[in-house]
Amino acid sequence: MNNRHRGMGERASLPRPFPKLLLNQKGSSYVDLIVKTLVVITLMATVISFLGVFTTYLNLNHMCRRIVRVVELEGQIAEPVYDVFNRLKQQTGLSPEMTIEDVAYCDEQNQKIQLRDTFTITMTYSHAFTLFRPSFTAPVQIHIPMRVSIAGMSEKYWKLPE
């Protein structure tokens, strides 16, 4: 080994186990760079594909908030509510199911909600997340269920005949 005198903190150098010819690795940094670049591109593509799920959920949440606001202002579940719902479906490209829950109608026939009575609108949707799209068969997808529930309170007073 190395017979020279070593001071405190110095390490002895170990002999190389391989001949100098085997340690010549010209171009290995290029291969390393290519592999790292492929990994980064794959990770970025995965993150970008997951953004579609979050965008769909935000659109569903926006739709539900808008419908709740229309019901609050109208004070009833009527034609303007369904008009806004259909327009939002066309704008976003989503087709959720809408249900009205926890509501006490003061006029059951016209579905009128009295001032300060609460209601809940729930929208459910199943987003198809595509894992990959082979050319010879149908795409491989995962269906992600989404559900948004928002409570509201009527802002319209209805004077009902007694």
Z-matrix of the N, CA and C atoms (Angstrom, degrees):
N
C 1 1.435
C 2 1.519 1 109.30
N 3 1.275 2 114.86 1 -146.03
C 4 1.450 3 119.56 2 -177.49
C 5 1.521 4 108.61 3 -99.42
N 6 1.337 5 117.75 4 118.77
C 7 1.454 6 121.58 5 -175.01
C 8 1.513 7 112.76 6 -94.60
N 9 1.273 8 119.30 7 -3.08
C 10 1.461 9 118.39 8 -178.06
C 11 1.512 10 110.24 9 -70.05
N 12 1.304 11 115.99 10 159.67
C 13 1.458 12 122.30 11 -176.55
C 14 1.536 13 109.15 12 -74.76
N 15 1.314 14 115.80 13 129.63
C 16 1.447 15 121.69 14 178.37
C 17 1.514 16 109.35 15 -106.11
N 18 1.324 17 115.20 16 137.94
C 19 1.454 18 119.64 17 175.95
C 20 1.521 19 109.96 18 -89.15
N 21 1.313 20 116.24 19 -175.65
C 22 1.464 21 121.65 20 179.28
C 23 1.525 22 109.69 21 -66.37
N 24 1.266 23 117.98 22 134.24
C 25 1.450 24 122.61 23 176.00
C 26 1.507 25 114.21 24 87.17
N 27 1.292 26 121.05 25 -7.58
C 28 1.457 27 121.64 26 177.69
C 29 1.508 28 109.74 27 -90.69
N 30 1.320 29 116.03 28 143.76
C 31 1.461 30 120.57 29 179.91
C 32 1.513 31 109.38 30 -105.60
N 33 1.278 32 113.15 31 152.51
C 34 1.460 33 118.00 32 175.16
C 35 1.521 34 108.15 33 -80.93
N 36 1.320 35 117.91 34 138.10
C 37 1.455 36 120.84 35 178.46
C 38 1.519 37 108.97 36 -82.58
N 39 1.319 38 114.54 37 134.48
C 40 1.461 39 120.38 38 179.82
C 41 1.519 40 109.44 39 -85.94
N 42 1.302 41 117.48 40 147.62
C 43 1.463 42 119.21 41 178.37
C 44 1.519 43 110.19 42 -69.41
N 45 1.323 44 117.19 43 151.61
C 46 1.468 45 121.58 44 178.63
C 47 1.517 46 109.25 45 -74.83
N 48 1.355 47 116.52 46 130.49
C 49 1.459 48 118.17 47 -178.93
C 50 1.530 49 113.08 48 -77.94
N 51 1.337 50 118.35 49 -21.60
C 52 1.457 51 121.68 50 -177.03
C 53 1.521 52 110.15 51 -110.97
N 54 1.276 53 116.60 52 150.58
C 55 1.471 54 119.16 53 174.96
C 56 1.522 55 110.74 54 -66.13
N 57 1.284 56 116.41 55 161.75
C 58 1.448 57 122.78 56 -176.49
C 59 1.534 58 112.30 57 -62.07
N 60 1.303 59 118.82 58 -28.79
C 61 1.459 60 121.70 59 -179.01
C 62 1.526 61 112.20 60 -67.11
N 63 1.325 62 118.01 61 -34.37
C 64 1.460 63 120.83 62 -178.29
C 65 1.525 64 112.08 63 -77.47
N 66 1.303 65 118.15 64 -19.05
C 67 1.462 66 120.90 65 -178.86
C 68 1.526 67 112.48 66 -86.65
N 69 1.286 68 119.62 67 -3.67
C 70 1.444 69 122.54 68 179.24
C 71 1.538 70 108.43 69 -75.00
N 72 1.339 71 116.48 70 107.74
C 73 1.472 72 121.11 71 -175.63
C 74 1.522 73 110.20 72 -121.42
N 75 1.282 74 118.25 73 52.75
C 76 1.453 75 121.41 74 178.42
C 77 1.530 76 109.39 75 -64.99
N 78 1.347 77 116.60 76 133.77
C 79 1.453 78 121.42 77 178.73
C 80 1.513 79 114.48 78 87.71
N 81 1.321 80 119.09 79 -4.90
C 82 1.466 81 120.04 80 -178.95
C 83 1.520 82 111.38 81 -68.37
N 84 1.327 83 118.01 82 -28.14
C 85 1.462 84 119.38 83 178.45
C 86 1.525 85 110.85 84 -69.12
N 87 1.337 86 118.24 85 -29.73
C 88 1.464 87 120.82 86 176.60
C 89 1.521 88 111.04 87 -67.87
N 90 1.298 89 117.21 88 -41.86
C 91 1.464 90 121.05 89 178.11
C 92 1.526 91 109.55 90 -64.33
N 93 1.309 92 116.69 91 -41.99
C 94 1.463 93 121.64 92 178.62
C 95 1.529 94 110.45 93 -62.36
N 96 1.313 95 117.31 94 -42.18
C 97 1.463 96 121.97 95 178.75
C 98 1.528 97 111.42 96 -64.21
N 99 1.313 98 117.40 97 -41.43
C 100 1.470 99 121.06 98 179.42
C 101 1.527 100 110.90 99 -64.31
N 102 1.319 101 117.65 100 -43.33
C 103 1.470 102 121.20 101 179.47
C 104 1.525 103 110.14 102 -63.95
N 105 1.328 104 117.26 103 -44.37
C 106 1.464 105 120.22 104 179.37
C 107 1.525 106 111.25 105 -63.95
N 108 1.321 107 117.11 106 -38.63
C 109 1.457 108 120.74 107 178.85
C 110 1.525 109 111.05 108 -65.11
N 111 1.308 110 118.31 109 -42.15
C 112 1.468 111 121.34 110 177.71
C 113 1.523 112 111.80 111 -63.21
N 114 1.322 113 117.60 112 -39.49
C 115 1.466 114 121.40 113 178.62
C 116 1.527 115 109.80 114 -65.04
N 117 1.330 116 118.14 115 -44.31
C 118 1.463 117 121.40 116 -179.65
C 119 1.527 118 110.54 117 -64.74
N 120 1.320 119 118.19 118 -41.92
C 121 1.464 120 120.80 119 179.17
C 122 1.524 121 110.89 120 -64.46
N 123 1.319 122 117.14 121 -40.22
C 124 1.465 123 120.79 122 177.87
C 125 1.525 124 110.93 123 -63.62
N 126 1.314 125 117.46 124 -43.88
C 127 1.465 126 120.52 125 178.39
C 128 1.519 127 111.74 126 -64.14
N 129 1.317 128 117.32 127 -40.53
C 130 1.466 129 120.01 128 178.65
C 131 1.525 130 111.57 129 -65.31
N 132 1.319 131 117.78 130 -40.05
C 133 1.468 132 120.99 131 178.02
C 134 1.526 133 110.88 132 -64.32
N 135 1.321 134 117.04 133 -37.30
C 136 1.463 135 120.74 134 178.08
C 137 1.520 136 110.89 135 -66.08
N 138 1.317 137 117.35 136 -44.59
C 139 1.464 138 120.81 137 179.44
C 140 1.526 139 110.72 138 -63.43
N 141 1.314 140 116.90 139 -42.42
C 142 1.466 141 120.27 140 179.81
C 143 1.529 142 111.10 141 -64.57
N 144 1.319 143 117.63 142 -37.41
C 145 1.465 144 119.27 143 179.19
C 146 1.526 145 111.50 144 -69.48
N 147 1.339 146 118.27 145 -30.09
C 148 1.462 147 120.56 146 176.66
C 149 1.524 148 112.13 147 -73.55
N 150 1.317 149 118.34 148 -21.38
C 151 1.454 150 120.39 149 179.11
C 152 1.527 151 111.60 150 -63.99
N 153 1.323 152 118.08 151 -27.84
C 154 1.457 153 121.29 152 177.40
C 155 1.519 154 112.23 153 -62.90
N 156 1.327 155 117.36 154 -34.42
C 157 1.465 156 121.12 155 178.26
C 158 1.529 157 109.80 156 -65.93
N 159 1.323 158 116.97 157 -44.65
C 160 1.458 159 120.36 158 -179.43
C 161 1.520 160 111.67 159 -68.27
N 162 1.318 161 117.05 160 -36.98
C 163 1.459 162 120.57 161 177.33
C 164 1.523 163 110.71 162 -63.90
N 165 1.310 164 117.31 163 -41.06
C 166 1.464 165 121.08 164 177.70
C 167 1.521 166 110.90 165 -62.45
N 168 1.335 167 116.75 166 -43.07
C 169 1.470 168 119.77 167 179.42
C 170 1.529 169 110.87 168 -64.97
N 171 1.316 170 117.96 169 -40.35
C 172 1.463 171 120.42 170 178.41
C 173 1.525 172 111.16 171 -65.30
N 174 1.331 173 117.67 172 -39.33
C 175 1.471 174 120.50 173 175.94
C 176 1.519 175 111.68 174 -63.67
N 177 1.329 176 117.07 175 -40.80
C 178 1.464 177 121.12 176 178.58
C 179 1.534 178 110.22 177 -64.27
N 180 1.316 179 116.62 178 -41.83
C 181 1.464 180 121.62 179 178.39
C 182 1.528 181 110.48 180 -64.11
N 183 1.324 182 117.19 181 -41.78
C 184 1.467 183 121.53 182 178.01
C 185 1.529 184 110.99 183 -62.84
N 186 1.320 185 116.76 184 -43.75
C 187 1.461 186 120.46 185 178.54
C 188 1.524 187 110.99 186 -59.00
N 189 1.314 188 115.58 187 -45.87
C 190 1.471 189 120.08 188 -177.35
C 191 1.534 190 110.66 189 -64.90
N 192 1.329 191 117.30 190 -42.02
C 193 1.471 192 120.51 191 178.48
C 194 1.527 193 111.34 192 -62.61
N 195 1.321 194 117.04 193 -41.61
C 196 1.462 195 119.79 194 179.56
C 197 1.528 196 111.34 195 -65.10
N 198 1.314 197 117.49 196 -41.81
C 199 1.467 198 120.67 197 179.65
C 200 1.523 199 110.29 198 -65.23
N 201 1.328 200 117.24 199 -42.15
C 202 1.468 201 120.60 200 178.21
C 203 1.522 202 110.00 201 -59.63
N 204 1.325 203 116.65 202 -42.96
C 205 1.465 204 120.21 203 -179.05
C 206 1.525 205 111.33 204 -64.86
N 207 1.313 206 117.62 205 -39.06
C 208 1.468 207 120.45 206 178.59
C 209 1.529 208 110.16 207 -65.16
N 210 1.330 209 116.99 208 -42.35
C 211 1.470 210 120.09 209 179.07
C 212 1.527 211 109.88 210 -65.40
N 213 1.330 212 117.48 211 -39.06
C 214 1.468 213 119.78 212 178.23
C 215 1.532 214 110.78 213 -60.91
N 216 1.311 215 117.41 214 -43.58
C 217 1.464 216 120.54 215 -177.87
C 218 1.519 217 112.48 216 -74.49
N 219 1.340 218 117.61 217 -39.29
C 220 1.460 219 120.96 218 -179.38
C 221 1.527 220 112.23 219 -75.90
N 222 1.314 221 116.60 220 -33.29
C 223 1.462 222 120.30 221 -178.43
C 224 1.512 223 113.49 222 77.21
N 225 1.311 224 116.93 223 12.79
C 226 1.461 225 120.51 224 179.09
C 227 1.518 226 110.17 225 -161.23
N 228 1.331 227 113.75 226 160.54
C 229 1.453 228 120.48 227 175.20
C 230 1.525 229 105.55 228 -93.63
N 231 1.342 230 115.52 229 98.02
C 232 1.456 231 119.83 230 -174.11
C 233 1.529 232 109.63 231 -136.22
N 234 1.325 233 114.26 232 -167.60
C 235 1.465 234 121.48 233 -175.97
C 236 1.531 235 113.88 234 -57.18
N 237 1.336 236 120.94 235 -41.32
C 238 1.472 237 119.31 236 179.40
C 239 1.537 238 113.49 237 -60.21
N 240 1.317 239 116.78 238 -32.27
C 241 1.469 240 120.49 239 178.75
C 242 1.524 241 109.85 240 -66.58
N 243 1.308 242 117.14 241 -45.92
C 244 1.462 243 120.83 242 -179.80
C 245 1.529 244 111.88 243 -70.44
N 246 1.348 245 117.27 244 -30.76
C 247 1.463 246 119.91 245 175.53
C 248 1.535 247 110.93 246 -64.23
N 249 1.331 248 116.66 247 -45.81
C 250 1.462 249 120.77 248 178.52
C 251 1.527 250 110.01 249 -64.80
N 252 1.331 251 116.85 250 -40.31
C 253 1.459 252 120.81 251 179.73
C 254 1.534 253 110.99 252 -61.67
N 255 1.331 254 117.31 253 -45.08
C 256 1.469 255 121.12 254 179.46
C 257 1.531 256 111.70 255 -67.17
N 258 1.332 257 116.99 256 -37.55
C 259 1.462 258 119.83 257 178.01
C 260 1.533 259 110.99 258 -66.18
N 261 1.332 260 117.16 259 -40.51
C 262 1.466 261 120.89 260 178.00
C 263 1.531 262 111.40 261 -66.98
N 264 1.322 263 116.99 262 -35.43
C 265 1.466 264 119.76 263 176.43
C 266 1.525 265 110.82 264 -62.80
N 267 1.321 266 116.67 265 -39.80
C 268 1.462 267 119.89 266 178.67
C 269 1.520 268 111.54 267 -69.28
N 270 1.330 269 116.97 268 -39.77
C 271 1.466 270 120.29 269 -177.92
C 272 1.521 271 112.53 270 -68.14
N 273 1.332 272 117.05 271 -41.16
C 274 1.466 273 120.36 272 -175.40
C 275 1.519 274 112.97 273 -91.03
N 276 1.319 275 118.21 274 -21.61
C 277 1.458 276 120.56 275 -176.74
C 278 1.521 277 112.91 276 80.75
N 279 1.323 278 117.29 277 7.56
C 280 1.467 279 121.47 278 177.95
C 281 1.521 280 109.44 279 -96.17
N 282 1.332 281 116.28 280 152.55
C 283 1.463 282 121.50 281 175.72
C 284 1.522 283 109.50 282 -129.87
N 285 1.326 284 117.15 283 70.52
C 286 1.464 285 119.16 284 -178.98
C 287 1.522 286 111.72 285 -78.35
N 288 1.318 287 114.58 286 163.76
C 289 1.464 288 120.75 287 172.88
C 290 1.520 289 107.55 288 -94.59
N 291 1.323 290 116.12 289 133.13
C 292 1.460 291 121.00 290 -178.62
C 293 1.521 292 109.84 291 -112.58
N 294 1.319 293 116.27 292 131.48
C 295 1.458 294 121.46 293 174.77
C 296 1.518 295 109.31 294 -130.16
N 297 1.342 296 115.35 295 144.32
C 298 1.460 297 122.20 296 177.47
C 299 1.521 298 106.72 297 -107.75
N 300 1.344 299 115.17 298 122.77
C 301 1.464 300 120.21 299 -174.92
C 302 1.522 301 110.08 300 -126.06
N 303 1.328 302 115.49 301 167.34
C 304 1.470 303 123.60 302 173.83
C 305 1.527 304 111.56 303 51.21
N 306 1.304 305 116.57 304 47.55
C 307 1.457 306 120.40 305 -177.97
C 308 1.525 307 109.52 306 -122.29
N 309 1.340 308 115.45 307 139.99
C 310 1.463 309 121.90 308 174.68
C 311 1.520 310 106.71 309 -115.93
N 312 1.320 311 116.21 310 107.95
C 313 1.457 312 120.56 311 -178.68
C 314 1.524 313 109.36 312 -79.29
N 315 1.351 314 115.91 313 138.07
C 316 1.467 315 118.57 314 173.75
C 317 1.523 316 110.00 315 -86.19
N 318 1.316 317 116.90 316 -22.41
C 319 1.457 318 123.04 317 173.94
C 320 1.529 319 106.34 318 -131.74
N 321 1.317 320 115.67 319 98.10
C 322 1.470 321 121.06 320 -173.40
C 323 1.528 322 112.09 321 -62.09
N 324 1.327 323 117.24 322 -36.01
C 325 1.460 324 120.55 323 -176.49
C 326 1.536 325 111.57 324 -66.35
N 327 1.319 326 117.35 325 -44.03
C 328 1.463 327 121.77 326 -178.30
C 329 1.524 328 112.81 327 -95.83
N 330 1.300 329 117.28 328 2.31
C 331 1.467 330 124.55 329 179.89
C 332 1.526 331 111.46 330 53.25
N 333 1.338 332 115.33 331 50.03
C 334 1.462 333 121.43 332 178.46
C 335 1.525 334 109.66 333 -90.35
N 336 1.334 335 114.94 334 138.81
C 337 1.462 336 121.86 335 179.91
C 338 1.523 337 106.99 336 -112.75
N 339 1.323 338 116.80 337 123.41
C 340 1.464 339 121.91 338 -176.79
C 341 1.523 340 111.61 339 -70.11
N 342 1.324 341 115.73 340 159.06
C 343 1.458 342 123.18 341 179.00
C 344 1.530 343 110.88 342 -52.12
N 345 1.318 344 116.79 343 131.72
C 346 1.471 345 126.85 344 178.54
C 347 1.527 346 114.56 345 69.31
N 348 1.320 347 118.08 346 7.89
C 349 1.468 348 119.76 347 171.90
C 350 1.533 349 107.66 348 -82.56
N 351 1.318 350 114.84 349 140.37
C 352 1.467 351 119.28 350 -175.66
C 353 1.525 352 110.91 351 -96.86
N 354 1.303 353 114.21 352 160.50
C 355 1.464 354 123.12 353 177.25
C 356 1.525 355 107.24 354 -152.35
N 357 1.321 356 116.05 355 163.67
C 358 1.460 357 121.64 356 177.85
C 359 1.520 358 108.40 357 -131.44
N 360 1.318 359 115.28 358 131.19
C 361 1.469 360 120.53 359 175.51
C 362 1.521 361 107.18 360 -109.03
N 363 1.333 362 115.72 361 128.70
C 364 1.459 363 122.29 362 -179.67
C 365 1.518 364 108.94 363 -119.94
N 366 1.335 365 114.76 364 131.52
C 367 1.457 366 120.52 365 175.74
C 368 1.522 367 108.55 366 -120.59
N 369 1.330 368 115.37 367 132.39
C 370 1.465 369 120.95 368 178.02
C 371 1.522 370 108.45 369 -121.69
N 372 1.328 371 114.01 370 144.85
C 373 1.459 372 120.60 371 -178.26
C 374 1.520 373 108.27 372 -153.36
N 375 1.312 374 116.77 373 147.49
C 376 1.458 375 122.07 374 176.97
C 377 1.529 376 108.33 375 -115.34
N 378 1.332 377 116.02 376 111.71
C 379 1.474 378 121.60 377 -178.44
C 380 1.522 379 109.41 378 -90.15
N 381 1.323 380 116.38 379 128.76
C 382 1.464 381 121.38 380 178.65
C 383 1.528 382 108.79 381 -90.20
N 384 1.328 383 116.00 382 109.85
C 385 1.467 384 122.26 383 178.78
C 386 1.528 385 107.42 384 -94.63
N 387 1.335 386 116.51 385 117.52
C 388 1.462 387 121.48 386 -176.57
C 389 1.518 388 109.82 387 -86.88
N 390 1.341 389 115.82 388 120.90
C 391 1.463 390 120.50 389 177.63
C 392 1.521 391 110.57 390 -76.71
N 393 1.318 392 116.76 391 -53.45
C 394 1.458 393 121.06 392 173.99
C 395 1.517 394 109.06 393 -156.60
N 396 1.339 395 114.84 394 160.87
C 397 1.453 396 122.40 395 -174.60
C 398 1.518 397 110.07 396 -122.11
N 399 1.334 398 117.35 397 90.03
C 400 1.465 399 117.54 398 176.91
C 401 1.527 400 110.31 399 -70.27
N 402 1.315 401 116.24 400 151.74
C 403 1.464 402 120.17 401 -175.99
C 404 1.533 403 112.93 402 -78.17
N 405 1.324 404 117.23 403 -19.01
C 406 1.461 405 119.30 404 -174.02
C 407 1.529 406 114.01 405 -101.36
N 408 1.320 407 118.92 406 -2.79
C 409 1.463 408 121.32 407 -179.34
C 410 1.529 409 109.91 408 -151.21
N 411 1.309 410 115.07 409 -178.92
C 412 1.468 411 120.56 410 -179.73
C 413 1.529 412 110.23 411 -68.00
N 414 1.328 413 117.28 412 153.48
C 415 1.465 414 119.65 413 -179.83
C 416 1.529 415 111.54 414 -67.07
N 417 1.327 416 115.00 415 150.44
C 418 1.454 417 121.73 416 177.27
C 419 1.525 418 107.29 417 -88.74
N 420 1.340 419 115.97 418 119.07
C 421 1.460 420 120.47 419 -174.16
C 422 1.521 421 111.38 420 -128.41
N 423 1.330 422 114.07 421 154.66
C 424 1.461 423 122.27 422 171.01
C 425 1.527 424 105.97 423 -118.21
N 426 1.327 425 117.04 424 129.39
C 427 1.459 426 120.89 425 178.53
C 428 1.521 427 109.10 426 -92.50
N 429 1.334 428 115.21 427 120.64
C 430 1.461 429 121.76 428 -178.06
C 431 1.523 430 107.89 429 -104.93
N 432 1.347 431 117.60 430 114.19
C 433 1.470 432 119.62 431 179.37
C 434 1.528 433 110.56 432 -76.15
N 435 1.333 434 115.28 433 137.96
C 436 1.466 435 121.48 434 178.72
C 437 1.520 436 108.20 435 -127.56
N 438 1.334 437 114.84 436 142.43
C 439 1.464 438 120.42 437 -178.87
C 440 1.515 439 108.38 438 -143.65
N 441 1.331 440 116.63 439 128.58
C 442 1.459 441 122.32 440 177.97
C 443 1.526 442 107.46 441 -126.67
N 444 1.341 443 116.42 442 127.14
C 445 1.463 444 122.44 443 176.03
C 446 1.517 445 108.49 444 -124.18
N 447 1.327 446 115.66 445 126.89
C 448 1.458 447 120.82 446 179.02
C 449 1.522 448 108.20 447 -132.01
N 450 1.334 449 114.83 448 131.95
C 451 1.464 450 121.24 449 179.48
C 452 1.522 451 108.98 450 -92.64
N 453 1.319 452 115.05 451 149.10
C 454 1.454 453 121.18 452 178.04
C 455 1.518 454 110.31 453 -141.35
N 456 1.346 455 115.80 454 172.31
C 457 1.455 456 121.65 455 -179.54
C 458 1.524 457 108.20 456 -136.68
N 459 1.300 458 115.97 457 131.32
C 460 1.453 459 120.86 458 -177.69
C 461 1.526 460 110.35 459 -63.58
N 462 1.333 461 115.77 460 141.01
C 463 1.454 462 122.00 461 179.39
C 464 1.527 463 111.24 462 -114.35
N 465 1.311 464 116.04 463 17.77
C 466 1.462 465 119.20 464 -177.12
C 467 1.530 466 109.52 465 -122.83
N 468 1.339 467 113.89 466 133.84
C 469 1.460 468 119.22 467 177.11
C 470 1.513 469 108.33 468 -95.37
N 471 1.332 470 114.70 469 130.35
C 472 1.445 471 121.14 470 178.57
C 473 1.528 472 109.16 471 -109.67
N 474 1.320 473 115.93 472 122.06
C 475 1.456 474 120.00 473 175.34
C 476 1.527 475 107.24 474 -92.76
N 477 1.324 476 113.97 475 108.42
C 478 1.456 477 119.78 476 -174.43
C 479 1.522 478 110.95 477 -99.34
N 480 1.326 479 116.17 478 141.77
C 481 1.471 480 118.09 479 175.84
C 482 1.523 481 110.63 480 -69.25
N 483 1.302 482 115.05 481 143.17
C 484 1.466 483 118.23 482 -178.10
C 485 1.469 484 113.59 483 -105.76
